[in-house]
């Protein structure tokens, strides 16, 4: 077996390379910074970037998944549940739409960003000033912003590869558990010592940050980073559950009701996507789907693989094998 230096590459790319070598595929890293590799075996050549950007998905499919507004439109055409919302392009349009969401929790998010960037969740008791601030934050990242009703439940990432549901994880927002001794700041530092946590997606989990978003979320709970939590009390540091912001992952592939697996596959097919991460909020993952107990909030064109191989809790699903199978290796 040939040797390839995988140090410094994203973990998803690392596991893709390791499985390729195991299969006797020649691997060449042609741009380490961009995690771009070339695979070759018996005259067949494939280029892969960040483990899931491949020739299996056309450029237009990527553009469709990247555009949250278009994604919602295509899913609604297939009679699938998506959040009610409006599209705005300015602060003035946002203010005009504000009363439409009176008394409701809402999500403000850019139309085409990943990793939870620019996403702000506001409760029903929000102030107009907080709403305007969230809109400004999102508009700084994209000229098109979605304002949507917040669907209550637990968020799950479904990974579809080809026509198959490969894995499911429940993503838990960044959190700490009290011990009656340490401050929240200290608990974060202790949790970040776990070798599973790092920076830059080279480890299974990302380090938890204590920035402005986390501090504001703590204030809403009448807490600060200097607060000492009682023993076994869990405090969440963010509303969103992205692994990129320090969230934990729990494998739910076996526990998930098959109806939602079928919905995830149908959602990917609605955009003709071959490799796709579908984010769905569920009220109960063991109950059969109905018209009002689930909501598809996003489709992702470059889903991370490592969260399914190295979940915080659960077993390795070896999803890189399915990507290589899809590519014909």
BELRA-V121726 format. One line per field, one symbol per residue. phi: phi as a letter, one per 30 degrees, with the letter a starting at -180 (. if undefined). psi: psi as a letter, one per 20 degrees, with the letter a starting at -180 (. if undefined). Layout:
phi->???
psi->???
//
This chain:
phi->.dcbdcdjdedddedddddddddiddcbdcaddchcbccbahidbbcbchibcbddcdddddddddcdddeedddddcicdbddabcbbadddddddeddcdicdbccaddbcciididbcbddcdcedddddddeddddcadcbccbddcdlccbccccbicbddabbccceeabcdbibcdeeddddddddeddcabiicbebcddcbcdddddddedchbbdcdcddeidcbdcbddcdddcjdcbbdbedddddddddddddddddcidcbacccbcbdadccddbdbcbadcaccdbddcddddbdebjcdchdddddddddic
psi->pqppojpiqqhhhghggghghhjkppppoinghjlpqpppplippqpppkhjorihprhhgghghhohghggghhhhjkqpqqprqpqjrhghghhighhkpjqqrppqqhlrrkjpjpppprijqqhhhghghgggghhiqipqpoqppppaqpqopopockqohrpqpppqprqpqjjgqrgghhggghiipiipbqjkirhqqqpqmagggghhghhjkrriiqpqqpjpppqiqgqkphikjrqpppjghipphhhghggghgghhjkphopopoppqhoiiqqqaijjrppiqppimpqhhhhhmqhparpilhhhhghghik.
//
